[in-house]
Amino acid sequence: MQKRKCLIRVLLLLFISSGFSCSSMKYAKNKSIDSDGYQLVWADEFNYFGLPDPKKWNYDTEGNSWSWGNNELQYHSGNRKQNTRVAFGKLHITARKEHFQGKEYTSSRLITREKGDWLYGKIEVRAKLPNGRGIWPAIWMLPSDWHYNDGPASGEIDIMEHVGYMPDTIYSTTHSLNEDRLTYSQHTESIVMNDIDEKFHVYKLEWDSNQIRMLVDDIHYFTFNNESGVADGWPFSQPFHLLLNVTVGGSWGALKGIDDSIFPQSMVIDYVRVYQKPE
C-alpha cells in the first residue's frame, strides 16, 4: 500500500513538472483546423502569474497627456500589477480610484502591435466585464501601419464596447470614411445581455475580405459588408492589432456621471485566441 502511494506521488510530480494542465490540453485541441478551415495562429491562455507576457503584449501609454482624445479621466499605466496582472488563469485589467501621475483614476491599455498583427481571421476573447456608472471597457482593433492616414480613414473595429450606465448592453462598431472622403462613417449594432458582469462570455470577430461579423457566444448580431470595394469605405484590407482596456469617464462613458463607490472595477479575461485560414 505504501509503495502504491509513493508511485502515485511520483506520477503526480511528473505530471505537474511537465507543465501539463487542463488549460494546456484545451489550447492544444484548438490548434487543429476547425470545420470552417481556420487554424489557431496566436493565443494567450494566461497560464502563468505576474504581468502579461511581454512577448505578446505591450502597454499603450502615449495618450495619457491628452486624455486619449475622448476626455478620459484615467492614467493608463505600464508594468504595474495594481492595474494589470495575471493570476489563476485569468488576466485582470483593473480601474482604480487613486491619485497617480496627476490623474484621479488609474487603469491599463494592452495592445498586441508588432507582436500580434493580423489580416482577416477569427478573434475570440472570453471575458467578464466591469460594471458601474462611469466605466467603459473595450475589446477592439486598430490598424498596425495606418496605410490610409490617421483616424477613421484607416479604420477601427470595436469588437466589444460597454458603458456602465447601460448595464445590460454590448455594442459593436466599425469606423471608416464615407466614399466622399469628407464625412465620417460609423456602423453600430447592439445586443442585450443581462449578466455580462457576472459571467464570462465569448466576444468574437469574424473578418474576411467581404464582411465583418460580431458575435457573443455564437449569437450573430453585427454585420458590415464591403460594399464600396475601395479603401474609403472599406479600410479593413490591412493588418490590425488587438487592444484591451478599461476606461474611466470619457465622452461616452461619463454621460451619466461617475459613481466613485464602484471602484476598483476589473475586466477579467480568460483567454484570447486568433484563428486564420492557412494560405
Phi, psi and chi 1 to 4 in degrees:
 res  aa     phi    psi   chi1   chi2   chi3   chi4
   1 MET       -  -43.1 -172.3   68.6  178.6      -
   2 GLN   -63.5  -39.9 -172.4   64.8   30.5      -
   3 LYS   -63.0  -39.5  -71.8 -176.9  177.8  179.2
   4 ARG   -63.9  -41.3 -177.7  180.0  -63.2  175.9
   5 LYS   -62.4  -40.7  -72.5 -177.1  177.9  178.8
   6 CYS   -63.4  -41.5  -70.7      -      -      -
   7 LEU   -63.8  -43.3  178.5   59.1      -      -
   8 ILE   -62.4  -40.7  -67.9  172.3      -      -
   9 ARG   -63.2  -42.5 -160.7  170.2  -69.5  139.9
  10 VAL   -63.3  -43.3  169.2      -      -      -
  11 LEU   -63.8  -39.1  -71.2  172.4      -      -
  12 LEU   -63.9  -42.1  -77.9  171.0      -      -
  13 LEU   -62.0  -42.3  -72.7  171.1      -      -
  14 LEU   -63.9  -39.8  -72.1  171.9      -      -
  15 PHE   -62.0  -45.6 -176.1   78.8      -      -
  16 ILE   -69.1  -44.7  -66.7  169.4      -      -
  17 SER   -65.2  -23.7   64.6      -      -      -
  18 SER   -72.5  -13.6   68.9      -      -      -
  19 GLY    80.7    9.4      -      -      -      -
  20 PHE   -78.8  142.2 -172.1   83.3      -      -
  21 SER  -154.1  169.5   67.3      -      -      -
  22 CYS   -60.0  -38.5  -68.5      -      -      -
  23 SER   -65.5  -41.7  -63.8      -      -      -
  24 SER   -68.8  -32.1   61.4      -      -      -
  25 MET   -66.8  -40.5 -171.3  169.5   85.7      -
  26 LYS   -61.6  -41.7  179.1  173.8   63.1  174.7
  27 TYR   -62.4  -44.8  178.0   83.3      -      -
  28 ALA   -62.8  -40.0      -      -      -      -
  29 LYS   -60.4  -38.3 -178.2  179.4  178.9 -179.2
  30 ASN   -76.8   -5.1  -81.1  -80.4      -      -
  31 LYS   -74.4  -19.1  -75.9 -172.7  175.5 -179.7
  32 SER   -71.8  159.2   59.7      -      -      -
  33 ILE   -76.0  130.3  -62.9  176.9      -      -
  34 ASP   -85.5 -176.3   66.4   15.4      -      -
  35 SER   -66.9  -20.2   58.7      -      -      -
  36 ASP   -92.9    3.3  -64.5  -36.1      -      -
  37 GLY    86.3   14.0      -      -      -      -
  38 TYR   -94.1  144.9  -75.7   91.6      -      -
  39 GLN  -125.8  140.0 -174.3  172.7   17.4      -
  40 LEU   -65.5  125.9 -171.5   70.2      -      -
  41 VAL  -119.1  -16.2  -63.4      -      -      -
  42 TRP  -160.0  139.6 -169.5   98.8      -      -
  43 ALA  -162.0  154.4      -      -      -      -
  44 ASP  -134.0  115.3 -161.6  -22.4      -      -
  45 GLU   -94.0   -4.7  -56.8  -73.3  -33.0      -
  46 PHE    58.0   42.6  -55.5  110.8      -      -
  47 ASN   -91.2   54.4  -67.3  -31.1      -      -
  48 TYR  -158.7  178.6   51.2   91.2      -      -
  49 PHE  -123.9  148.2  -74.3   79.8      -      -
  50 GLY   115.0 -146.4      -      -      -      -
  51 LEU   -79.0  159.1  -66.9  169.8      -      -
  52 PRO   -57.1  149.8  -24.9   34.6      -      -
  53 ASP   -57.1  115.1 -174.7   -9.7      -      -
  54 PRO   -68.6  -12.4   24.7  -33.5      -      -
  55 LYS   -78.6  -12.7  -65.3 -179.6 -180.0  178.2
  56 LYS  -120.6  -23.8  -63.4 -179.9  178.4  179.6
  57 TRP  -129.8  141.7  -58.4   99.4      -      -
  58 ASN  -114.1  162.9  -64.3  -46.8      -      -
  59 TYR  -102.0  131.2  -61.0   93.1      -      -
  60 ASP   -99.0  113.6 -170.2   -2.6      -      -
  61 THR  -125.1    3.6   61.4      -      -      -
  62 GLU   -66.0  -25.6  -67.9 -176.9    1.7      -
  63 GLY   -93.3    7.0      -      -      -      -
  64 ASN   -61.0  -34.8  -78.2  -38.4      -      -
  65 SER   -71.8  -24.8   60.5      -      -      -
  66 TRP  -120.3   22.9   44.4  -83.8      -      -
  67 SER    56.0   28.8  -61.3      -      -      -
  68 TRP    63.3   14.6  -54.9   95.0      -      -
  69 GLY    75.4    1.9      -      -      -      -
  70 ASN  -119.1   15.2  -69.7  -44.2      -      -
  71 ASN    58.4   36.2  -60.2  -46.4      -      -
  72 GLU   -74.7  155.0  -59.6  173.1   20.1      -
  73 LEU  -108.1  -11.0  -59.5  177.9      -      -
  74 GLN   -88.7  159.1   81.7  -70.2  -34.6      -
  75 TYR  -101.2  119.6 -175.6   91.9      -      -
  76 HIS   -82.5  112.7  -82.9  -39.8      -      -
  77 SER   -91.5  170.1   67.8      -      -      -
  78 GLY  -130.5  144.3      -      -      -      -
  79 ASN    53.2   41.3  -67.9  -48.5      -      -
  80 ARG  -129.0  110.3 -170.3  170.3 -175.5 -101.5
  81 LYS   -65.0  -21.2  -70.7 -176.3  179.8  179.3
  82 GLN   -63.3  -25.2  -68.5   93.3  -33.2      -
  83 ASN  -110.9  -26.0  -60.8  118.8      -      -
  84 THR  -142.3  118.0  -43.4      -      -      -
  85 ARG  -151.9  154.8   65.5 -176.3  177.7   89.9
  86 VAL  -117.4  128.7  177.9      -      -      -
  87 ALA  -156.1  137.0      -      -      -      -
  88 PHE    52.8   43.1  -59.1  103.8      -      -
  89 GLY    79.3   13.4      -      -      -      -
  90 LYS  -135.0  144.0  -55.6  -71.7 -170.2  -64.5
  91 LEU   -94.6  130.7  166.3   66.5      -      -
  92 HIS  -114.9  120.1  -60.1 -106.5      -      -
  93 ILE  -108.3  113.4  -60.5  176.7      -      -
  94 THR  -118.0  128.1  -57.7      -      -      -
  95 ALA   -94.5  134.2      -      -      -      -
  96 ARG  -128.4  152.0  -62.5 -178.9  177.5  -83.7
  97 LYS   -94.1  104.0  177.0   74.6  170.6   71.9
  98 GLU  -162.6  152.1   59.5  178.8  -23.1      -
  99 HIS   -79.6  122.8  -62.2  -76.5      -      -
 100 PHE  -157.8  123.8 -171.4   82.8      -      -
 101 GLN    51.5   40.2  -61.5  -67.4  -29.0      -
 102 GLY    81.1    2.4      -      -      -      -
 103 LYS  -110.6  162.7  -57.6  -78.0 -173.1  176.0
 104 GLU   -95.8   -8.7  -63.0  -62.6  -44.6      -
 105 TYR  -139.5  156.4  -55.0   87.7      -      -
 106 THR  -129.1  155.7   62.2      -      -      -
 107 SER  -163.4 -157.9 -171.1      -      -      -
 108 SER  -152.9  151.1 -176.5      -      -      -
 109 ARG  -129.5  116.0  176.3 -173.7  -77.3 -170.4
 110 LEU  -100.2  141.0  -67.7  179.4      -      -
 111 ILE  -137.1  154.5   63.9  174.6      -      -
 112 THR  -104.3    7.5   63.9      -      -      -
 113 ARG   -54.3  132.3 -172.0  178.4 -177.5 -174.5
 114 GLU    69.1    2.2  -62.8 -178.5  -10.1      -
 115 LYS  -126.3  -12.5  -62.0  177.2 -179.8 -179.4
 116 GLY  -164.4   96.8      -      -      -      -
 117 ASP  -131.0  127.7  -52.8  -86.3      -      -
 118 TRP  -136.4  145.4  -50.9  -77.9      -      -
 119 LEU  -113.6  108.3  172.5   60.1      -      -
 120 TYR    72.3  159.5  -52.3  140.1      -      -
 121 GLY   134.3 -165.7      -      -      -      -
 122 LYS  -120.3  134.3  -69.3 -165.1  -59.9 -174.1
 123 ILE  -123.0  129.1  -65.8  179.3      -      -
 124 GLU  -123.3  130.7  -63.9 -178.8   -6.3      -
 125 VAL  -129.5  116.4  179.7      -      -      -
 126 ARG   -95.4  117.7 -173.9  171.5 -174.4  -96.5
 127 ALA  -145.9  154.6      -      -      -      -
 128 LYS  -115.4  131.3 -177.9  170.2   64.3  172.9
 129 LEU   -96.4  153.1  -56.9 -175.6      -      -
 130 PRO   -73.3  166.7   29.6  -35.3      -      -
 131 ASN  -149.7  162.4 -144.4  -24.5      -      -
 132 GLY   124.3  150.9      -      -      -      -
 133 ARG   -64.4  122.3 -168.6  160.3   40.8   86.6
 134 GLY   108.2   -7.7      -      -      -      -
 135 ILE   -93.4  143.0  -74.8  -68.5      -      -
 136 TRP  -144.8   79.8 -179.4    4.6      -      -
 137 PRO   -81.0  154.4   30.4  -34.5      -      -
 138 ALA  -151.1  145.5      -      -      -      -
 139 ILE  -122.6  114.8  -59.4  167.5      -      -
 140 TRP  -154.0  178.1   53.4  -56.6      -      -
 141 MET  -139.1  144.3  -57.7 -171.9   78.1      -
 142 LEU  -128.8  155.5  -75.8  174.7      -      -
 143 PRO   -65.8  142.7   22.1  -31.8      -      -
 144 SER   -81.3  -27.8  -63.7      -      -      -
 145 ASP  -123.3   -0.5  -63.3  -44.3      -      -
 146 TRP    49.7   57.7  -59.9   91.2      -      -
 147 HIS   -62.4  -26.6  -76.3  -54.7      -      -
 148 TYR  -114.8   36.4  -50.3  114.9      -      -
 149 ASN    78.3  179.2  -61.9  -41.7      -      -
 150 ASP   -76.8  169.7  -66.3  -21.6      -      -
 151 GLY    67.6 -152.5      -      -      -      -
 152 PRO   -64.9  -15.7   22.4  -33.8      -      -
 153 ALA   -59.1  -31.6      -      -      -      -
 154 SER   -98.0   -3.6  -79.0      -      -      -
 155 GLY    92.0  158.6      -      -      -      -
 156 GLU  -152.4  138.5  176.8 -179.8  -38.9      -
 157 ILE  -121.2  112.0  -56.6  170.8      -      -
 158 ASP   -98.4  100.6  -61.4  -33.7      -      -
 159 ILE   -68.4  -41.8  -59.2  171.7      -      -
 160 MET  -149.5  127.3 -176.4  -71.5  -58.8      -
 161 GLU  -132.3  144.9  -74.5 -173.5  -75.7      -
 162 HIS  -144.3  134.3  168.5   66.3      -      -
 163 VAL  -113.7  133.6  -74.9      -      -      -
 164 GLY   -64.1  -24.8      -      -      -      -
 165 TYR   -76.3   -5.5   65.4   84.6      -      -
 166 MET  -120.4   78.9  -60.0 -178.7   68.9      -
 167 PRO   -67.5   -9.5   23.5  -33.5      -      -
 168 ASP  -121.0   19.2   58.8   -3.3      -      -
 169 THR  -125.4  135.2  -52.9      -      -      -
 170 ILE  -115.3  137.9  -64.6  -64.1      -      -
 171 TYR  -118.1  145.6  -66.7   89.4      -      -
 172 SER  -129.3  142.0  -67.0      -      -      -
 173 THR  -147.8  145.8  -53.8      -      -      -
 174 THR  -116.9  143.0   53.4      -      -      -
 175 HIS  -121.2  138.7  -58.5  -92.6      -      -
 176 SER  -163.6 -173.4   62.1      -      -      -
 177 LEU   -97.5  154.6  -69.9  179.0      -      -
 178 ASN   -76.1  170.4  -77.3  -36.2      -      -
 179 GLU   -65.8  -19.0  -68.7 -174.7   29.2      -
 180 ASP   -79.3   -2.5   59.5   13.2      -      -
 181 ARG    66.8    3.5  -62.5 -179.7   60.2   88.6
 182 LEU  -113.4  -23.5  -60.4  174.2      -      -
 183 THR  -115.6  153.8   55.4      -      -      -
 184 TYR   -86.7  135.3  176.0   69.0      -      -
 185 SER  -117.3  133.8  177.0      -      -      -
 186 GLN  -140.5  126.6  173.4  177.6  -50.3      -
 187 HIS  -116.3  120.1  178.5   73.1      -      -
 188 THR  -128.8  139.0  -59.3      -      -      -
 189 GLU  -134.1  159.0  -59.9  -72.1  -13.7      -
 190 SER  -137.0  162.8   63.0      -      -      -
 191 ILE  -142.7  143.7 -175.6  171.3      -      -
 192 VAL   -94.7  126.4  173.0      -      -      -
 193 MET  -135.3  121.0  -51.8  -76.6  -69.8      -
 194 ASN   -92.3    8.3   59.9   14.1      -      -
 195 ASP  -139.9   29.3   58.6   -2.5      -      -
 196 ILE   -68.1  -21.8   53.5  178.6      -      -
 197 ASP   -96.4   -0.3   62.8  -31.2      -      -
 198 GLU  -112.5  -28.1  -61.0  171.5   -5.9      -
 199 LYS  -130.5  158.1  -64.2 -179.0  179.9  179.2
 200 PHE   -82.1  139.9  -74.4   88.1      -      -
 201 HIS  -132.7  153.7  -64.8  -82.2      -      -
 202 VAL   -96.7  115.9  177.6      -      -      -
 203 TYR   -97.8  122.7  -59.2   94.3      -      -
 204 LYS  -128.7  139.0 -176.4 -170.9  -66.1 -173.3
 205 LEU  -112.8  132.9  162.0   70.9      -      -
 206 GLU  -119.9  124.3  -64.5 -180.0  -11.4      -
 207 TRP  -141.8  123.6  168.1   33.6      -      -
 208 ASP  -138.6 -170.3   57.5   37.3      -      -
 209 SER   -72.1  -12.0   59.9      -      -      -
 210 ASN  -110.4  -22.1  -62.0  -49.0      -      -
 211 GLN  -160.0  149.1 -167.5  176.7   77.2      -
 212 ILE  -117.4  129.3  -72.3  174.4      -      -
 213 ARG  -126.0  143.2  -63.1  170.3  -67.0  -80.8
 214 MET  -121.6  143.4  -45.9  -76.9 -163.2      -
 215 LEU  -140.8  153.7  -53.2   90.0      -      -
 216 VAL  -124.6  121.2  177.8      -      -      -
 217 ASP    51.1   41.7  -63.5  -24.5      -      -
 218 ASP    67.8   12.2  -69.5  -35.2      -      -
 219 ILE   -90.0  112.6  -58.5  171.4      -      -
 220 HIS   -83.8  118.6  178.1 -163.8      -      -
 221 TYR  -132.0   -3.2   67.2   96.6      -      -
 222 PHE  -135.2  135.7  174.8   98.5      -      -
 223 THR  -142.1  132.8  -58.1      -      -      -
 224 PHE  -131.6  120.0 -178.4   71.3      -      -
 225 ASN   -97.1  147.7  -66.4  -51.7      -      -
 226 ASN   -82.0   83.7 -178.8    6.1      -      -
 227 GLU   -91.4  -25.8  -64.1  178.0  -11.5      -
 228 SER   -83.8  -35.9   67.3      -      -      -
 229 GLY    74.6    4.4      -      -      -      -
 230 VAL  -125.7  162.1  -63.4      -      -      -
 231 ALA   -63.4  -31.8      -      -      -      -
 232 ASP   -60.6  -42.4  -65.2  -25.5      -      -
 233 GLY   -92.9  -18.2      -      -      -      -
 234 TRP  -142.3   79.8 -179.2  -91.7      -      -
 235 PRO   -85.5   18.9   32.4  -34.2      -      -
 236 PHE   -98.4   27.2  -52.9  110.5      -      -
 237 SER  -108.4   38.8   56.0      -      -      -
 238 GLN  -142.2  160.4   58.4  176.6  -40.3      -
 239 PRO   -65.2  139.3  -24.3   35.5      -      -
 240 PHE  -120.5  158.6  -82.8   61.8      -      -
 241 HIS  -122.2  165.3   61.4  -84.3      -      -
 242 LEU   -97.4  144.5 -175.0   67.1      -      -
 243 LEU  -128.3  140.6  -60.1   92.1      -      -
 244 LEU  -129.4  124.7  -52.1  173.3      -      -
 245 ASN  -156.4  161.0   64.2  -87.1      -      -
 246 VAL  -123.8  115.4  178.1      -      -      -
 247 THR   -97.3  148.1  -67.5      -      -      -
 248 VAL  -112.0  126.8  179.7      -      -      -
 249 GLY    74.3 -137.2      -      -      -      -
 250 GLY    91.3  169.5      -      -      -      -
 251 SER   -63.1  -26.6   53.5      -      -      -
 252 TRP  -104.1  -46.4 -171.0   19.0      -      -
 253 GLY   -63.3  -28.0      -      -      -      -
 254 ALA  -105.5   19.3      -      -      -      -
 255 LEU   -59.1  -30.5  -84.5  179.4      -      -
 256 LYS  -108.7   19.3  -57.7  -66.3 -176.2  178.6
 257 GLY    86.4 -175.9      -      -      -      -
 258 ILE  -127.7  131.2  -60.2  173.3      -      -
 259 ASP   -97.5  101.9  179.5    2.2      -      -
 260 ASP   -67.8  -13.8  -76.7  -17.7      -      -
 261 SER   -75.2  -10.8   69.3      -      -      -
 262 ILE   -82.3  -16.7   66.6  173.3      -      -
 263 PHE   -80.4  150.0  -64.9   95.3      -      -
 264 PRO   -77.2  155.1   29.1  -34.2      -      -
 265 GLN  -130.8  135.5  -76.7  -72.9  -39.3      -
 266 SER  -125.8  141.6  -62.3      -      -      -
 267 MET   -93.0  121.3  178.3  161.9   64.6      -
 268 VAL  -107.8  125.1 -176.0      -      -      -
 269 ILE  -117.9  124.7  -62.4  163.5      -      -
 270 ASP   -81.4  -43.3 -175.9   26.8      -      -
 271 TYR  -161.2  160.4   60.5   73.7      -      -
 272 VAL  -128.2  127.9  178.1      -      -      -
 273 ARG  -135.2  137.6  -63.7  172.6 -176.6  162.7
 274 VAL  -123.5  128.6 -179.0      -      -      -
 275 TYR  -119.5  143.7  -58.8   82.3      -      -
 276 GLN  -140.5  160.3  -72.4 -175.8  -44.8      -
 277 LYS   -84.5  132.1  -71.6 -173.6  177.1 -179.3
 278 PRO   -59.4  142.2  -21.1   32.3      -      -
 279 GLU   -66.0      -  -68.0 -176.5    3.4      -
